[in-house]
Amino acid sequence: MIVSQIPFEQIHFFSSLISDYVLEKEELRSFYNHFPSISNFKKQIEEKRNSFADEARIRLVQSLKEQYSEIKTSPKVLENIELLGNKNTFTITTGHQLSLFTGHLYFIYKIVSTINTARILSEEYPDFKFVPIYWMATEDHDFEEINHFHLQNKSLHWHSSEKGMTGAFKTDSLDKVFDIFESSIGVGKNADFLKNLFKSSYLEHNNLASATRFLVNALFEQYGVVIVDGNHRELKKSFIPYIKNDLLENIAYQEVTKTISEIQNTNKTYPIQVNPREINLFYLTDNGRNRIVSSEKGFEIHQTDIFFSKNEILEELENYPERFSPNVIMRPLYQEVTLPNLAYIGGGGEIAYWLELKRFFEAEKVPFSMLMLRNSALLISENQHNKIKKLNISVTDLFLKTDDLKNKRVKELSDFPIDFTQQKNALKEQFSDLYLIAEKTDASFKNAVKAQEVKQLKGLENLEKRLLKAQKRKFADELQRILLLKSELFPNNSLQERYCNFSDFYIQQGTDFIPNLVENFNPFEFEFSVIKY
């Protein structure tokens, strides 16, 4: 049950860029195509339908059937794969790295947001079909970002000496992680499910890509989520023209660089999430994933002895497109060329870098996806909700920084105001009279008046701080209870969704965990939800 919804601009964990985007601030309007309101999807459907060829649909369906050939899934998933061959079927997509046992909670939230967006659009546009997609980032090589998750405030780490794209990492060394997981998770029906899920996913599949496909399918197959692995020869064939453009024309570098400059000129506080390279591609070998770098004589594969002339690399591309891997700048274009996609659902950082890409998409003549901020939530138990009420604080208060929270609560608990604003204003009025006198004398007297004003105002501020400190000592016990609750809900001083793993909540809710999220998340509300379970 949702107990509170908070605008993103009131939560200090989100950048001003994201807060302004969901508020549809005019200064950001040129950086996206259509804002993701339900009514705007009609325009996006028409644009995508007119640009996505039947041949691309045939290739997609055939590739997905091949990818699913060794996994048992639900009739709903198989039906959705077949539907993708229909010109009236479109996708809603999210993507993520192959985080160990899903990593942080927001992995789950992204997929649930995708499911609900597809469901809501199906109700609004009954003449069309909408398929939720999870795009596996199997070619990503940032192993340190995905090799751990937190369970009951304990970090479980996977150690591997392999290099290159993480989807190919062998999972045989994960038995050690499973032993720790098994001993930590406890006993009971829900714990047994999680143990079996981990074991079936990672110990019964030989690489991380197939393990992650099994895991996500097990959690979401009932909702028809289709899992796409972009590391596929047939899918990359359709991307050959765009790879050529990046190699020879540097279109991404030119267009994204211009857009970054425009974003910085719009508001210097907006973060620049990623910067383009002249070539935004990697080359895959058995030994790793290395950047392609242009040189005077042709193209070098960074940190290897591999070299191609211009003609050689184009021949390599035609014969082995699967060896070319898009980076974070090119991956969105690859995704949109591959899928009949309408919207991408991501976190704040992802939306920030997608906003850098519209000019690039226009240059490549590919419709720019609608950008939807995934649902964000704080999950609180019945017991924690009762504590909040007993402490007589609001849920919103807990989102404050620790010092701000303590100061606010102490001022509320005190029998007298701990705010010398009235006294400071009275002092300033007194000194305004002195300034009138000073205007009639020399500059030295005016400076003396100013120095005295600063001194006395500083004195009032120090008294205010001392009074606040004294009251904090008086209410130390209550403040400690509040801070203890805050530490439970904001582990490591972070948002719960950016630290905790779904296991902590599945243990308590069991099979109700994901359905509760599906019931409570509305991806079109663009506010932070506090959900009681």
N, C-alpha and C positions, 0 to 999 in steps of 0.2 A: 504494500500500500504506500502510495506517495504521501509523505507528510509535509513536504515543503518543496518548492521550486524557486531557484535563485538565479537571477540574471547573471550571465557570465562576467559582466563588467564589475560586479560586486565581489568577485572572487579573485584574489591576487595571484592565483596560479595560472591565469590565462593572460596572454599578451593583449595589448591594445589593438593589434591588428585583427585578432580573432573576435574580440568584443565588437569592434567597429564593423566587421564583416557581417556578423549575425544581426546587427542593427541596421544593415543595409545603408551604411554611411555613403553619401554621394561621392566622396573622394576616392572610394575603392571601385566605383561602378565600372571603370574601363578595364579592370583586371579580370573580369569574369564574363561569361556569356549570359546565362539566365540565372537569377537567384532561385534557389530550390523551394519555391512555393508549389503547392499541389497544382495550381492552375497553370503555372509556367511549364509544366511537363508536357503539355500539349504541343508547344513550340519545339521542345527538344525532341519529341517523338518524330515530328515531321522532318526535322533537320537530319536526324540519324537515319531514318528510313530512306531518305533520298540519297544518302551517301554510302550506305553499307550494302555491298554487292551480294547477290545470291551465292556466288562462288566462295565468298568469305564464310558464309553460314555453313556451306557444305564442308569446307575444310575444318571449321570449328567443331562441328558435330562428329566428324570422323576422328579427329584428334582426341576428343573427349572420350569417345567409345574406346579408343586404344588405351588412354590413360586409366580408364576404369575397368579394363579387362581383367585385372587380377584382384579386384576388391569387390566384396559383396556389399551392396547398398540398397536403399529403399526404393520401392516402385515410384515414389514421388521424385527422387533424384533422376532416375532413368527417364521418367516422363519429361522432366524439365530439359534434359539433354536433347531429347527428340524435338521438343518445342523450339529449341534454338534454331532449327532449320526453317522455321516459319517466319515469313517476313513481318508478321505482326507481333513477334516476340522480341523483347528487349531485356537487357540486364541491368541490375543495380549491383555495383561492385565495391568490395573493400579488399584490401591487401595487407599482408603483414609478413614479417620475417618468420622463420621456422622456430619460434621461441620454444624452449624446452617446457613441455607440459603446459603449453599456452603462455608461459611467462606471467605477465601482469594481467589483472582483471580486464583491462581495456581491450585485450585481444578478443575476449568473449563479447564485450559491449559492441565492438565494431560489427561483428557478425550478426548480433541480434538487431542492431540498427538497420542492417542491410535487409534482413528478413522482414522487418516491420515496414520498411519503405516499400518493398515489393508488394506486400499484402495490402497496404493502404492504396497504392496505385492501382492494384487489381480491382479494388472496390470502386475507385473513382473512374477508371477507364476500362469498362468491362469488354470492350472490343479488342483489347490487347492483352498479352501475357507478359508477366514480369518475373524474371528468374534471379534469385539472390546468388551472387558469386563471391567466393573467396579465392583471391589470386595469391598463390603461394610464391613468396620471393625466394625460390630455390637457388637462384644464382647469386644471392647476396653472400658476401664473404666476411661480414662483421661477426665472427664467432663469439667474441667477448660480449656482445650485446644479447646473445640468445642462449648462452650456455648455463643459465642459472634461473632459479625461481625461489620464492620465499614461501616457506611453510611454517606457520605458527612462529613467525619472527626468526626462523632459522633459514639460512641460505644454503641451498643445495646446488652444488656446482658440478658440471661435467667437464672433465679435463680430456683434451684430445690434442694430439700433435699434428693432425691433418691440416692442410692448407687448401685454399681455393674456395669454390662455392660450397656453401654449407649443405645444400640439398644432397650432395654426394657423400657427405661424411658417413662413415660406417658407425653403426649403433652398438657394436658388440661391447664397447667399453662402458655402456650405460647400465650394465648389471650392478656396478658399484653404487651408482646413484639410486637404483631401485632398492638396494639393501637398506640404505639410509632412509629412503622414503617409506619403505614398509615398516621399519621400526619406529618411525616418527608419527605415522598417520593414525595410529590407534586401532581400535577394534570396532566391529559393528557392521551392519549392512552397508552403510554409505562408505565406510573405510574400505570394505572389501571390494566394492565397485571401483573405487579409485585405484586400488592396487592392481586389479585385473585390467583396468583401462591402461595404466602405465605399462604393465607387462605386455599386454597384447599389442600396444602401439610400438614400443621401442625394442623389446626383446624378441619380438617375432617378425620384425621387418629389418632388412639389412642396411638401409640407409635412411637418412633423416627426412628426405622428401616423402618416401612411402610411409614412414612412421607418422608424419604429420598429417598426411592425407587420411590415414586410418583413424587417427585421433579426432580430427575435425569432423569426419563423416560420422563417427560414433556419437558425437555430441549433437550434431545438427541434421542428420539425414532425415529425420521426421519432418523437417521444415523445407526439404527440397533444396538445400544449399548445394550448389555445384562447385567443385574445387578444380581450379585450373592451374596447371603447371606450365608456365611460359617457356620453360627450357625444353622445347620440342621442335624437331626439325621442320615439320610441316607448317607449324604456326609461324616459325621464323622466315619461311619462304615468302610469306606475304609482306614481311617487313623489309625485304631486300632493298626496295627503292629508297626507303627512308634511311637505311644504313648507308647507302651510297651518298645521299645528300649530306649526311654528317661527316663522312670521310672526305668528300671532295669540296663541299660548299660551306661547311661549318655553320649551317643555318641555325642550329640550336644556340651555339655560342653567340652569334650576332644578335639574334632576337631576344634571348633571355637577358643578355647584358644590357640591352636597351631598356627592357622592362624593369630590371633591378634599379637602374638609374631613375626611372620614373617613380618607382615605389619610394625610394629614398627622398626624392624631391617632394613627394606627396606628404610624407611625415617621417621625420628622421628617427622617431622612436620605433617605427615598424622594423621588426627583425628581418634580416635577409637570411633565409633558411639554408639555401644551397647556392653555390656559384658554379656556372658552367665551365667546362673545359673546351678547348678548341675541338677536340674529338671526345665524345661522350659515350665511348664504347670500350668494352674489355674484350680480350681474346682468351678463349678457354682452351686449356690443354690438360693433360692428365696430371700435370704438376701444379696447376693453379689457375687463377683468373687475374690477368694482368692488363694494364691499360694499353690501348693503342695510341701511339704518339707519332705525329708527323715529323718528318725530317727533310732535309734538303733533297735527299735521294729517294725518299719514299716513306715507308711506315715501319716503325720499330715497335716491337712488343716489349714494354717496359720491364726491366730487370731480367731479361732473357737474351739469348743470342739470335732470336728469330727476327728476320727482316723481310719485308715485301716491297717490291717496286709497286707503282700505281697499278699497272696491268696485273701483276701477280695477286695483289690483294683483292682486286675486283673478281678475278678468276676464283680465288679462294672463297669469296662470298657467294658466288653463284653455285659452287660445288658443295660447300660446307657452311651454310648459313647458321647451323646450330653452334658453330664455334664463336659466333659474335654475340656478345652479351651487353644489353643496354645498361647504362648507369642510372642513377636516380633522376636525371634530367630526361633521358630517353625512355625510361620504362613507362611513364604514363602514356606517351604516344604509342608505344608498342601495344599496350593494353587496349587503347581505344581503336587501334587499327584491327585488333584481333576480335574484339567483342562488339556486339550491337548495343553498346553501353549508353546509358542516359545520365547516370550520376555516379560519382565516386564518393564514398563515405570514409572519412579519415579523422585523425586527431588534429589538434591545433597546428602542430609542426608540419603535418602533411598538407593541410589546407594552405598554409603559408607558402610552401614551395610550389604548389599547384597554381597559386595566384601569380607566380612568375612566368607561367608557361603559355598564357593565352595568345600572345603575339606569335610565338613559335608555332602553335597549332594552326593559326591563320595562314602563316607562310607555307605550311605543309598541306593546307586545304583539308584539314580533318576537324570535324565538329568538336568544340571544346566541351567537355563533360560538365554537368552541373556539380557543384561542390557542396557537399553536406557535412557539417560537423557531426561526428558521431555522438550518440548519447553519452553523457557523463553522469555518474551517480555516486552517492555515499550510501552504503548499505548499513543500516543500524538494526540491532536486535531489539526485541521487546524490552529486555532488561536495560539496554542502553537508552532506549527512548524514555523509559520511566526515570532513569537517572537525570536526564535532561530536564524533565518536568520537575523533579524533586529539587534540583539545583536552581530552578526558576530562571533558566537562561533559554535563549532561543537557539535553534540549530544553526542559524546564520552566524551567531556569535562565535561558534567554534571554528569558523573559517578565518577568523581574525588571526593576525600574527600574535604570538604568545604574549608579548608585552602589551600590545593593544588590548587583548582580551582581559588581562589582569587589571589594567587601568580602568577599563570600562566597568568591570564587575565591582571593583572596589568603590568606585564613585556611586554605583547603584546601591551598594550595601551601607554606605556611610549615612549617619544621621544628619550630616551637614554637608553642604556643597564643597567639593574639593576642586574648585574652579575659581581662580582669582581674576577672571576676565572682567568682572564688574569693577574690581579694585584697580586693575590696569587701565581701564578706560577712564576711571575717575582721575587717576594720576596723570594720564595724557591730557585731560582737560585742564588740570591745574597748570601743567607745563605750557599749554597753549597760551595761557595768559602771560607767563613769563617770556615766551617768545615774542609777544607783542611789545613788551618792554625792551627786550634785547634788540629789536629792530631799530630802536631809537638810540642805541648806544653803539659801541664798537664790536668788531667781529670776535674779539677775545671773550667778551661776556656771552655772546651767543654760543660760542663753542663750549663755554663752561656750563651753560644751561643744558646743552645737548648731552654733555658728559654726565651731568647729574641725573638727567632723565634716564639714560641708558643704565646707569648704576642702580637707580631705584627700581626700574623695571626688572633688571636682573635679580635684584634682591627678592622681589615678589615671586619671580619664577623659581628661585631656589627654595623659598618658603613653601611654595606649592608642591615642589618635588619632595621636600622633607615631610610634609603632611601626608602626601600620597604614600610615601615609604612607610610611615608610621601606621597608616591604616592597612597597608598590606600585611604588616606583622600582626595586626589585630585580627584580620580575616584569613590568616595563613592556612588554617585547616580547610576552609571552604575553597579557597583558591587551589589548594593541592588536589582536592577531589575533582575540580573542574579540569585541571591540567592532566590528571590521570586519565580522565575520560577522553580528553583531546588526544592524548598519546595513543589510546586504543584505536581511535577513529582516523587518526592521521599518522600512521607509523612512519618513523624516520622523518617526521616533519613534512611529509609529502601527502598528496592525495592518495587515498586508499587504493584507487584504481591503478595508480602508477607504482604500487609496491606489492600489494597482496596477490596471491594466486587464487584461482577459483576454488581450489581444494578446501581452503579454510571455510568457505561458505557452503560448499556441497556437503561437507561433513555434517553441517547443522540442518540444511534444507533438503538434501537428497535430490530426488527426481523433480522436486518442485523448483529447484534453483533457476534453471533456464526458463521454464514456463512463466515464472514470476517476473523475470526481466522482460520477456516477450509481452506480457500483459501490461507492464507499467511503462515501458519505453515508448515515447512518441517522437520519432526523428524529425518531425516538423515543428516542434515547440521551441527548440534552440534555447533551452534553459537547463541549468544543473538541477538534477533531481535528488532528493533525499528519500530513500525508500526503506520502510520498516518491513522486516520479515519475521 
